Amino acid sequence: MKNKNLAFLALFVFLIALATSFANGLDKVEGEGKGLNYFKGTLADAFKASKKQGKPVFIDAYTDWCGWCKKLDKSTFADARVIETLNSKFIVIKMNMEEGEGPEVAQKYGINGYPTLLYFDAKGIEIHRISGFVKADEFLKESEAALLKFKN
């Protein structure tokens, strides 16, 4: 009987620990923590935030079916240097070009291949573009070029 009570207690403690860790994960917002902090709101809202914060807007234009977009997420956007650069120096938006305001944005800015990475000033003027997959080192160089254009 003593062994059954001990086993029940161990199972109970395990289930409480499991439930607690699951509940703690529910309040996490996508992109917070170790990853990219994606802007929540419309593109127009992002341009307002850009003006207020003095940061350029960066858009990761993707589609769900794009294999290179997924590779970009798993490699380039998982790189700690890229995460630090984007989170600290840009208003970051991840936008599916086939949902929400995505089709309108794709048409307006002539996006016809994926991934397309766009950099804008606070007025909504495109200042830099990367077409296709790039590794982290190249992405960082391109982002620095975009920052220089934004400052000038």
C-alpha positions as CSV (number, residue, x, y, z in Angstrom):
1,M,0.0,0.0,0.0
2,K,2.9,2.3,0.9
3,N,4.4,1.7,-2.6
4,K,1.1,2.5,-4.3
5,N,0.8,5.8,-2.4
6,L,4.4,6.7,-3.3
7,A,3.8,5.9,-6.9
8,F,0.6,7.9,-6.9
9,L,2.4,10.9,-5.3
10,A,5.2,10.7,-7.9
11,L,2.7,10.6,-10.7
12,F,0.7,13.5,-9.3
13,V,3.9,15.6,-8.9
14,F,4.9,14.8,-12.5
15,L,1.5,15.8,-13.9
16,I,1.6,19.1,-12.0
17,A,5.0,19.8,-13.3
18,L,3.9,18.9,-16.9
19,A,0.8,21.1,-16.6
20,T,2.8,24.0,-15.2
21,S,5.3,23.9,-18.1
22,F,2.5,23.7,-20.6
23,A,0.7,26.7,-19.0
24,N,3.9,28.7,-19.0
25,G,4.3,28.2,-22.7
26,L,0.8,29.5,-23.5
27,D,1.6,33.1,-22.6
28,K,4.6,33.3,-24.9
29,V,4.0,35.5,-28.0
30,E,5.5,34.3,-31.3
31,G,8.9,35.9,-31.8
32,E,9.5,36.9,-28.2
33,G,12.4,35.6,-26.2
34,K,15.3,34.1,-28.2
35,G,13.8,34.7,-31.6
36,L,12.7,37.7,-33.7
37,N,10.2,40.1,-32.2
38,Y,7.6,40.6,-34.9
39,F,5.6,43.8,-35.0
40,K,1.9,43.2,-34.4
41,G,-0.3,45.4,-36.5
42,T,-0.8,46.7,-40.1
43,L,1.9,47.9,-42.4
44,A,0.6,51.4,-41.9
45,D,1.0,51.0,-38.2
46,A,4.6,49.8,-38.7
47,F,5.4,52.9,-40.7
48,K,4.0,55.0,-37.8
49,A,6.2,53.1,-35.4
50,S,9.2,53.6,-37.7
51,K,8.7,57.3,-37.6
52,K,8.2,57.3,-33.8
53,Q,11.2,55.0,-33.0
54,G,13.5,56.2,-35.8
55,K,14.0,52.7,-37.2
56,P,13.5,51.3,-40.7
57,V,10.8,48.8,-41.4
58,F,12.0,45.3,-42.4
59,I,9.5,42.9,-44.1
60,D,10.1,39.2,-44.6
61,A,7.7,38.6,-47.5
62,Y,7.0,34.8,-47.7
63,T,4.5,32.2,-48.6
64,D,3.6,28.9,-46.8
65,W,4.7,26.8,-49.8
66,C,8.1,28.5,-50.2
67,G,10.9,26.1,-49.3
68,W,13.6,28.8,-49.4
69,C,11.5,30.9,-47.0
70,K,11.5,28.0,-44.5
71,K,15.2,27.5,-44.9
72,L,15.7,31.3,-44.3
73,D,13.7,30.9,-41.0
74,K,15.6,27.9,-39.9
75,S,19.1,29.2,-40.7
76,T,19.5,32.9,-41.3
77,F,16.7,34.1,-39.0
78,A,17.9,31.7,-36.3
79,D,21.4,33.2,-36.2
80,A,21.9,35.1,-32.9
81,R,23.6,38.0,-34.8
82,V,20.7,38.4,-37.2
83,I,18.2,38.2,-34.3
84,E,20.1,40.9,-32.4
85,T,20.4,43.2,-35.4
86,L,16.8,42.9,-36.5
87,N,15.3,43.2,-33.0
88,S,17.4,46.2,-32.1
89,K,17.6,48.2,-35.3
90,F,14.4,47.5,-37.3
91,I,10.6,47.2,-37.0
92,V,10.3,43.6,-38.1
93,I,7.3,42.2,-40.0
94,K,6.8,38.7,-41.2
95,M,4.1,38.9,-43.9
96,N,2.5,36.0,-45.8
97,M,1.9,37.4,-49.3
98,E,-1.1,35.2,-49.8
99,E,-3.1,36.3,-46.7
100,G,-4.4,39.5,-45.2
101,E,-2.8,42.6,-46.6
102,G,-0.1,40.4,-48.2
103,P,-1.5,40.3,-51.8
104,E,-2.0,44.1,-51.9
105,V,1.6,44.6,-50.6
106,A,3.0,42.1,-53.1
107,Q,1.3,43.9,-56.0
108,K,2.2,47.4,-54.7
109,Y,5.9,46.6,-54.3
110,G,6.3,44.2,-57.3
111,I,7.0,41.1,-55.2
112,N,6.9,38.1,-57.5
113,G,9.4,35.7,-56.0
114,Y,10.0,34.4,-52.5
115,P,11.5,35.0,-50.1
116,T,11.7,38.8,-50.7
117,L,13.2,40.9,-48.0
118,L,12.3,44.5,-48.0
119,Y,13.5,47.6,-46.1
120,F,11.5,50.8,-45.9
121,D,11.8,54.2,-44.5
122,A,9.1,55.7,-42.2
123,K,7.3,57.2,-45.3
124,G,6.8,53.7,-46.8
125,I,9.5,54.2,-49.5
126,E,11.5,51.1,-50.3
127,I,15.2,51.7,-49.6
128,H,16.6,48.2,-50.1
129,R,15.6,44.8,-51.3
130,I,17.0,41.2,-51.1
131,S,15.5,38.7,-53.5
132,G,15.9,35.0,-52.5
133,F,17.6,33.1,-49.8
134,V,20.8,34.6,-48.2
135,K,23.0,33.2,-45.5
136,A,23.4,35.1,-42.2
137,D,26.7,36.9,-43.1
138,E,25.3,38.2,-46.4
139,F,22.1,39.2,-44.7
140,L,23.9,41.2,-42.1
141,K,25.9,43.1,-44.8
142,E,22.7,43.9,-46.7
143,S,21.0,45.0,-43.5
144,E,23.9,47.4,-42.8
145,A,23.6,48.8,-46.3
146,A,19.8,49.4,-45.7
147,L,20.6,51.1,-42.4
148,L,23.0,53.5,-44.2
149,K,20.4,54.3,-46.8
150,F,17.9,54.9,-44.0
151,K,20.2,57.3,-42.1
152,N,21.0,59.3,-45.3
